[in-house]
Amino acid sequence: MTSERRRWRVRLRDHRGRILGAGTMLDHEHLLTCAHVIEGHDDVTVDFVALPGVEPGIATIVARADPIGDDGGDVALLRLRHPEEQITGAPLHRTALEDNQRVRAYGFPSGSDGMWSLATVVGDGGHGLERVQLHRTPDAEPITHGFSGSAVIADRTGHVVGMVATRYTTEAARVSWMIPVETLLGYLPELRRWAEGSPAIDPSFVHYPEPPVIDVLFAREFASWLGGHGRSDVRVIIMGADDSAVAGSLRRAIFLADREHGAGRSASGPTVPPVGSVVLAVDAVGKTADEVRRRISERLDVAADSPAGRHGTGRTAVVYGIDESAEPDELVGEVLLPLAQRAHELGLRLALAFRKESSPGVSVVRSSTEVLPDGEDDIEGRLASLETRLDELARLEKDNLSDAPRFFDAPEAPARVRRLKGALTQLRSAERDGEPEWVKRHLPACERTVARAGQRARDLRRLLDENLARRAELRARLDAYGEMARNSGLVEDVELDAAYAPAWRRLFEGPCDLGAAAAAVERYADTVRKRIDG
């Protein structure tokens, strides 16, 4: 990122000169920050830290979305009384965030003139899963309250992909949070004039009316799959006509799962997917294969020949109306199938929606994604592939068997790898004994079994990783509120101790019931807030 593009950095102060936080200039007069940064102020002083010698300005509030608790809303748009023409604004960039993605932010800790901090994206959290948790790299500056309002920049692209929203220093020492750009746009649509990048969902999903009736069973299963609990990285959906209950339920789920249109929503329940769980939804009806390919590439920066290991995880794409596209055979064969076959490797999950069960693409996808052998006649290659997959399964099963007992009501972590390795040994022995036909007859069944076992182990690993991240988030939240109470002089307080103890036990003793633990932490946090507020 060039110095020209960094002129958007500003520091915000109150009338007494105290640093309130950071801001991001969007053009020569508008700036973005957190609502809590300017709370209680009609106007703030703006220091143009990237423009040496330029006098500070004064900014007033144009629009705001107040905080929802500690982890929702919290967005404000300000305008300078006198525009600063030397400013180069920072465009906000819609993007599909990935787990393990490297980012950076520029803030003002401890009254400094500013410094960078480096972090990686961990996963969703907070109110309605609207925010994204960041872990700073070990040697980086803690992302404290002096960073609130700072732009979060993706290292690989240099794009502004979010805003730091960390309210309490004690919380930020361990956990920091960002509001993704699309959530910012959802809370303050006024910001869309400064937004770039491909939207997550096509306009047709926004303009469709709410379905008069939904298919509850499908809606429940699809919401669960979007939440990471499905059996496969590729899901085929037969939805029927646009006015069918399944099609309406699918469009509803896409709309509710979009960050830009789901921000601050009140909808909840087992048929409602997590916000941000769909990072791309393409309406393929009437589109050519190349049009759909470009749409996928623009949003996900991925293609069938992308190198392995470049991308993180946590990205689900939906393609709607595949058999009513302008080129359904080409779309399936040249665009979707190559991606589906490498979905896990590329960190993708794909929901492919067809009108009819009889559409040729349905059988093509189903028959080509369950097992991906190296070649029917390449027995050695297929056996080597099985060995690699069984090594992966062994690692997954070991980790799953270790972590599953940590959580109440977690699914059983079965151990299948020893039996499957025995089957592989038998196949290799038959190959060495000169029985290739016997191997060819029995190899497909072994491949299918290993594929199913691997997928189930990955599904369980995904669930356990979510549970571990959620438990870590709750522990950090409990610790942050404990520190807030101590800083406010509430030590050895009988009421607070009575609320703290059950939350601590649920998080640190025995198998963790996450639902009960979250409720206990929230009761403690609510008690602390009420005591501090008097």
QUIDAZI-V959151 format. One record per residue. RES is the residue in one small letter. SS is DSSP state (2 for helix, 1 for strand, 0 for the rest). PSI is psi in whole degrees, -180 to 180 (999 if undefined). D_LAST is the distance of its C-alpha to the last C-alpha in Angstrom with 2 decimals. Layout:
{{RES/SS/PSI/D_LAST} {RES/SS/PSI/D_LAST}}
This chain:
{{m/0/129/46.74} {t/0/162/48.33} {s/0/-32/46.79} {e/2/-39/47.48} {r/2/-5/45.19} {r/2/8/42.36} {r/0/-6/41.94} {w/0/-11/38.99} {r/1/128/36.63} {v/1/155/34.16} {r/1/140/31.19} {l/1/133/28.34} {r/1/158/26.85} {d/0/-175/24.68} {h/0/-21/26.19} {r/0/2/25.56} {g/0/1/27.43} {r/0/138/24.67} {i/1/126/25.57} {l/1/-34/23.42} {g/1/-157/25.67} {a/1/168/29.04} {g/1/166/30.90} {t/1/117/34.20} {m/1/132/36.71} {l/0/-28/38.43} {d/0/-159/41.08} {h/0/-3/41.69} {e/0/-17/38.83} {h/1/143/36.33} {l/1/155/33.81} {l/1/139/31.48} {t/1/-176/28.09} {c/0/146/24.77} {a/2/-35/22.47} {h/2/-24/19.46} {v/2/-37/21.69} {i/2/12/21.94} {e/0/129/18.50} {g/0/6/17.83} {h/0/133/21.51} {d/0/-31/24.41} {d/1/162/26.90} {v/1/158/27.28} {t/1/137/30.08} {v/1/117/32.31} {d/1/124/34.36} {f/0/79/37.52} {v/0/-20/37.76} {a/0/4/40.86} {l/0/82/42.70} {p/0/136/43.43} {g/0/-8/43.95} {v/0/131/42.38} {e/0/146/40.01} {p/0/156/36.39} {g/1/175/35.60} {i/1/132/32.84} {a/1/145/31.54} {t/1/164/29.73} {i/1/134/28.33} {v/1/-46/30.98} {a/1/153/29.30} {r/1/153/26.23} {a/1/107/24.89} {d/0/157/21.11} {p/0/143/19.74} {i/0/103/19.81} {g/0/-133/17.13} {d/0/-3/18.14} {d/0/39/21.85} {g/0/162/23.28} {g/0/-136/24.14} {d/0/53/22.98} {v/1/139/26.22} {a/1/139/27.05} {l/1/127/30.47} {l/1/162/30.97} {r/1/136/34.12} {l/1/142/35.52} {r/0/-36/36.59} {h/0/112/39.80} {p/0/147/41.12} {e/0/104/42.12} {e/0/-19/45.55} {q/0/-9/45.84} {i/0/137/43.09} {t/0/114/44.20} {g/0/161/41.60} {a/0/113/40.69} {p/0/139/41.62} {l/1/139/39.31} {h/1/117/41.33} {r/0/136/41.09} {t/0/157/42.04} {a/0/99/42.20} {l/0/147/39.95} {e/0/143/41.40} {d/0/143/40.06} {n/0/7/40.96} {q/0/137/41.39} {r/1/134/40.96} {v/1/170/38.71} {r/1/159/37.47} {a/1/154/34.82} {y/1/115/34.64} {g/1/-170/31.37} {f/0/69/30.13} {p/2/145/28.54} {s/2/38/27.67} {g/2/17/28.83} {s/0/170/32.25} {d/0/-1/34.72} {g/0/144/34.58} {m/1/157/35.93} {w/1/151/36.84} {s/1/145/35.52} {l/1/145/37.46} {a/1/170/36.27} {t/1/150/37.61} {v/1/131/36.43} {v/1/-51/35.39} {g/1/178/34.58} {d/1/158/32.32} {g/1/-174/28.74} {g/0/-168/25.33} {h/2/115/24.73} {g/2/22/28.16} {l/2/30/29.73} {e/0/-29/29.53} {r/1/167/28.89} {v/1/127/31.28} {q/1/140/30.49} {l/1/142/32.14} {h/1/119/33.33} {r/1/150/34.22} {t/0/154/37.65} {p/0/-39/37.79} {d/0/6/38.67} {a/0/159/36.57} {e/0/133/33.64} {p/0/139/30.27} {i/0/88/28.89} {t/0/-171/25.53} {h/2/-21/23.11} {g/2/-10/25.88} {f/2/-12/27.94} {s/0/129/25.64} {g/0/-8/27.88} {s/0/148/31.05} {a/1/141/34.02} {v/1/125/35.05} {i/1/131/38.84} {a/1/126/41.22} {d/0/-43/43.51} {r/0/-36/46.61} {t/0/-22/46.58} {g/0/6/44.47} {h/0/146/42.70} {v/1/114/39.07} {v/1/0/37.82} {g/1/-172/34.04} {m/1/135/30.98} {v/1/135/28.64} {a/0/74/25.05} {t/0/118/23.22} {r/0/-32/19.59} {y/0/135/18.76} {t/2/-44/21.27} {t/2/-38/21.07} {e/2/-41/21.80} {a/2/-24/24.56} {a/0/-26/26.34} {r/0/-41/27.51} {v/0/132/27.10} {s/1/161/27.23} {w/1/149/27.51} {m/1/152/29.56} {i/1/116/29.76} {p/1/154/33.49} {v/2/-44/35.32} {e/2/-31/36.11} {t/2/-40/32.49} {l/2/-45/31.80} {l/2/-33/34.72} {g/2/-39/33.46} {y/2/-39/30.13} {l/0/88/31.84} {p/2/-20/35.52} {e/2/-23/36.08} {l/2/-13/36.24} {r/2/-21/39.40} {r/2/-19/41.62} {w/2/11/40.94} {a/1/141/41.30} {e/1/176/44.36} {g/0/159/45.55} {s/0/127/46.70} {p/0/156/44.27} {a/0/-41/43.62} {i/1/145/45.12} {d/0/153/48.12} {p/2/-31/47.71} {s/2/-29/49.46} {f/2/-21/46.54} {v/2/-37/44.21} {h/2/-16/46.59} {y/0/139/47.58} {p/0/161/46.08} {e/0/131/43.94} {p/0/139/46.51} {p/0/-28/47.25} {v/0/145/47.37} {i/0/157/46.50} {d/0/101/48.19} {v/2/-41/45.38} {l/2/-48/47.14} {f/2/-46/47.84} {a/2/-39/44.38} {r/2/-47/42.79} {e/2/-40/45.23} {f/2/-39/44.97} {a/2/-40/41.16} {s/2/-42/41.41} {w/2/-43/44.08} {l/2/-29/42.03} {g/2/2/39.24} {g/2/12/41.77} {h/2/15/43.07} {g/0/169/46.53} {r/0/-12/49.80} {s/0/156/51.20} {d/0/-13/50.50} {v/1/127/52.78} {r/1/128/52.43} {v/1/129/55.10} {i/1/129/54.03} {i/1/110/56.58} {m/0/-16/54.83} {g/0/-159/57.62} {a/0/168/57.65} {d/0/-30/54.72} {d/0/8/54.20} {s/0/159/54.05} {a/2/-35/50.94} {v/2/-46/50.93} {a/2/-43/51.26} {g/2/-40/48.50} {s/2/-38/46.23} {l/2/-47/47.06} {r/2/-40/46.30} {r/2/-45/42.99} {a/2/-42/41.99} {i/2/-45/43.03} {f/2/-47/40.97} {l/2/-27/37.78} {a/2/-10/38.26} {d/0/129/38.58} {r/2/-41/35.60} {e/2/-31/36.45} {h/2/-8/36.57} {g/2/1/34.09} {a/0/129/31.01} {g/0/15/27.99} {r/0/157/30.21} {s/0/-12/29.15} {a/0/137/32.36} {s/0/168/32.12} {g/0/174/34.35} {p/0/-15/37.40} {t/0/3/39.49} {v/0/120/37.08} {p/0/161/37.67} {p/0/143/35.10} {v/0/134/34.41} {g/0/0/36.72} {s/0/-13/39.09} {v/0/117/41.94} {v/0/-10/42.69} {l/1/131/45.96} {a/1/117/47.54} {v/1/127/51.03} {d/1/104/52.87} {a/0/-4/56.41} {v/0/121/58.21} {g/0/-2/61.05} {k/0/150/60.15} {t/0/165/62.59} {a/2/-38/62.04} {d/2/-36/61.69} {e/2/-43/59.02} {v/2/-40/56.90} {r/2/-45/57.60} {r/2/-40/56.44} {r/2/-44/53.23} {i/2/-44/52.43} {s/2/-40/53.38} {e/2/-40/51.31} {r/2/-43/48.12} {l/2/-11/48.55} {d/0/49/51.00} {v/0/148/52.99} {a/0/169/56.55} {a/0/-26/58.72} {d/0/16/60.20} {s/0/143/56.92} {p/0/146/57.03} {a/0/151/55.24} {g/0/-3/52.14} {r/0/-29/51.14} {h/0/155/48.38} {g/0/-162/45.20} {t/0/179/44.16} {g/0/30/41.92} {r/1/123/43.94} {t/1/130/45.21} {a/1/143/47.71} {v/1/133/49.11} {v/1/122/52.53} {y/1/136/53.23} {g/0/42/56.67} {i/2/-42/58.72} {d/2/-1/61.95} {e/2/16/61.75} {s/0/169/61.51} {a/0/-27/64.50} {e/0/72/65.64} {p/2/-41/64.26} {d/2/-45/66.66} {e/2/-39/66.00} {l/2/-45/62.24} {v/2/-53/62.23} {g/2/-37/64.91} {e/2/-22/64.11} {v/2/-57/60.33} {l/2/-43/58.40} {l/2/-46/60.50} {p/2/-36/60.56} {l/2/-42/56.75} {a/2/-38/56.42} {q/2/-21/58.72} {r/0/21/56.56} {a/2/-51/53.16} {h/2/-42/51.79} {e/2/-36/53.30} {l/2/2/51.72} {g/0/31/48.25} {l/1/152/48.78} {r/1/134/48.40} {l/1/130/50.59} {a/1/115/50.61} {l/1/113/54.03} {a/1/121/54.42} {f/1/155/57.95} {r/0/-45/59.20} {k/0/144/61.89} {e/0/-31/62.52} {s/0/-4/66.09} {s/0/134/65.17} {p/2/-35/66.95} {g/2/-26/63.86} {v/2/-52/62.14} {s/2/-33/64.76} {v/2/-47/64.98} {v/2/-47/61.29} {r/2/-40/61.23} {s/2/-19/64.39} {s/2/-6/63.52} {t/2/-13/59.96} {e/0/-46/60.11} {v/0/136/62.31} {l/0/75/63.22} {p/0/159/66.36} {d/0/-22/67.91} {g/0/138/71.13} {e/0/-39/73.09} {d/0/-5/75.95} {d/0/76/73.94} {i/2/-45/73.62} {e/2/-41/72.77} {g/2/-39/70.06} {r/2/-40/68.54} {l/2/-40/68.69} {a/2/-40/67.06} {s/2/-41/64.30} {l/2/-42/63.78} {e/2/-42/63.56} {t/2/-43/60.87} {r/2/-34/58.85} {l/2/-33/59.23} {d/2/-43/57.99} {e/2/-43/54.88} {l/2/-39/54.56} {a/2/-44/54.91} {r/2/-43/52.01} {l/2/-46/49.83} {e/2/-39/50.73} {k/2/-46/50.03} {d/2/-41/46.54} {n/2/-43/45.87} {l/2/-30/47.09} {s/2/-39/44.76} {d/2/-27/41.58} {a/2/-42/42.04} {p/2/-11/41.31} {r/2/-13/37.88} {f/1/136/36.63} {f/0/134/36.68} {d/0/18/39.14} {a/0/147/40.48} {p/0/153/44.06} {e/0/142/46.87} {a/0/92/48.13} {p/0/152/51.92} {a/0/105/54.37} {r/0/-14/57.28} {v/2/-34/58.34} {r/2/-45/60.86} {r/2/-41/62.83} {l/2/-34/62.81} {k/2/-31/64.02} {g/2/-40/66.84} {a/2/-39/67.80} {l/2/-41/67.83} {t/2/-40/70.05} {q/2/-41/72.43} {l/2/-43/72.63} {r/2/-38/73.35} {s/2/-41/76.03} {a/2/-36/77.71} {e/2/-43/77.67} {r/2/-29/79.32} {d/0/6/81.87} {g/0/38/82.98} {e/0/61/81.50} {p/2/-34/79.74} {e/2/-39/80.27} {w/2/-42/78.52} {v/2/-45/75.59} {k/2/-35/75.41} {r/2/-37/75.37} {h/2/-16/72.55} {l/2/-44/70.46} {p/2/-40/68.75} {a/2/-40/67.40} {c/2/-41/65.99} {e/2/-43/64.40} {r/2/-42/62.75} {t/2/-44/61.42} {v/2/-40/60.04} {a/2/-44/58.47} {r/2/-43/56.73} {a/2/-42/55.59} {g/2/-42/54.27} {q/2/-41/52.36} {r/2/-39/50.77} {a/2/-39/49.81} {r/2/-39/48.29} {d/2/-45/46.34} {l/2/-40/44.95} {r/2/-40/44.24} {r/2/-44/42.32} {l/2/-45/40.21} {l/2/-37/39.59} {d/2/-41/38.70} {e/2/-43/36.12} {n/2/-44/34.75} {l/2/-41/34.68} {a/2/-41/32.93} {r/2/-41/30.33} {r/2/-42/29.78} {a/2/-40/29.49} {e/2/-45/26.93} {l/2/-39/24.82} {r/2/-43/25.26} {a/2/-39/24.19} {r/2/-43/21.07} {l/2/-44/20.19} {d/2/-40/20.99} {a/2/-44/18.99} {y/2/-31/15.71} {g/2/-41/16.74} {e/2/-39/17.30} {m/2/-43/13.98} {a/2/-45/12.35} {r/2/-41/15.01} {n/2/-23/14.64} {s/0/9/11.03} {g/0/12/12.55} {l/0/73/11.72} {v/0/140/15.43} {e/0/42/17.22} {d/0/122/14.21} {v/2/-45/16.02} {e/2/-43/13.89} {l/2/-40/13.79} {d/2/-38/17.44} {a/2/-30/18.41} {a/2/-30/17.25} {y/2/-42/18.75} {a/2/-48/22.11} {p/2/-33/23.50} {a/2/-43/22.66} {w/2/-44/24.45} {r/2/-41/27.37} {r/2/-26/27.93} {l/2/-23/28.10} {f/2/-12/30.10} {e/0/123/32.15} {g/0/-176/35.13} {p/0/135/35.75} {c/1/124/32.62} {d/0/102/31.81} {l/2/-38/30.05} {g/2/-48/28.82} {a/2/-37/27.26} {a/2/-43/25.89} {a/2/-42/24.28} {a/2/-40/22.62} {a/2/-41/21.39} {v/2/-41/20.02} {e/2/-37/18.24} {r/2/-42/16.68} {y/2/-45/15.49} {a/2/-42/14.28} {d/2/-39/12.38} {t/2/-43/10.76} {v/2/-46/9.93} {r/2/-43/8.57} {k/2/-41/6.25} {r/2/-40/5.16} {i/2/-38/5.33} {d/0/-3/3.79} {g/0/999/0.00}}
